[in-house]
Amino acid sequence: MAHLLKAALKIENAFHEYRMGISTRGLYGFAPGDWSHEEHIYYGTVPFRGIFRILDFLDLKNTDVVVDLGCGKGRVLCCAAMYSVQQVIGVDDTRDLCDVALNNLRRLSRKRAPAAVIHGKAEQFDYSLGTVFYLFHPFGPNTLRSVISRMSIGLRQIPRLARLAYVNPRHDSVLKDTGVLERYEHWAHQTPQSRFVCYPVSFWRFRI
Ligand SMILES: C[S@@+](CC[C@H](N)C(=O)[O-])C[C@H]1O[C@@H](n2cnc3c(N)ncnc32)[C@H](O)[C@@H]1O
């Protein structure tokens, strides 16, 4: 049954890519399972159906600025740019992936929101912008800690409601220990909610 679902999602992914005019499939970077690079995870993504499910759950508004930290080839950016949000921003520290993401955004049909890609490290990003942060397990606990600390500074400078969707939340405990976030939703693995994401997902909001 799981094999059938995977095969169906693969076909559906190809359909979405064709419909949107983009190319985001395949892995890039370190080999899967090579955890010696725990602080920098290779590129991979989740099925479109799962991404749309997460974005729908987030109930995006036209005031939202969606930031994908470790945007890779830009699948999430392209999906988010199809919603009526204020802006979509992707950050990735791998130049080749940023180029692919930018190219995908240029080709994306049905774009409704302005989108940008920034080549750089998430732990050095300027967090004065952003209301929804998407992370698909992009980095390890040390980087995550620095990222949340910078986000908190950005949120103190310009106070606003901010949420975080964490796919494959291997370091949820890091988020909990920061004391500035509360987990308001969790989709456990292989439940109806997470089935199309293929990973658990946790949703956090900054305490204000
Ligand atoms: C698992 S992929 C997620 C891709 C994308 N968010 C998606 O869901 O389609 C992780 C990405 O994070 C990027 N990355 C890892 N460490 C990073 C860092 N410190 N700053 C910026 N990007 C990073 C990698 O280059 C890779 O593209």
The ligand as an ORCA input file, in Angstrom:
! r2SCAN-3c Opt
* xyz 0 1
  C      16.004     19.165      2.981
  S      16.380     20.491      1.877
  C      14.840     21.387      1.911
  C      14.501     22.102      0.592
  C      13.215     22.913      0.551
  N      12.988     23.644      1.765
  C      12.018     22.026      0.257
  O      11.334     21.645      1.223
  O      11.752     21.752     -0.914
  C      17.507     21.446      2.893
  C      18.144     22.626      2.197
  O      18.759     23.445      3.196
  C      19.932     24.010      2.661
  N      20.767     24.404      3.814
  C      21.396     23.606      4.718
  N      22.023     24.335      5.657
  C      21.774     25.639      5.360
  C      22.112     26.879      5.980
  N      22.843     26.940      7.102
  N      21.666     28.042      5.422
  C      20.939     28.009      4.276
  N      20.579     26.874      3.664
  C      20.980     25.697      4.195
  C      20.511     22.912      1.776
  O      21.378     23.448      0.796
  C      19.229     22.285      1.185
  O      18.897     22.879     -0.039
*
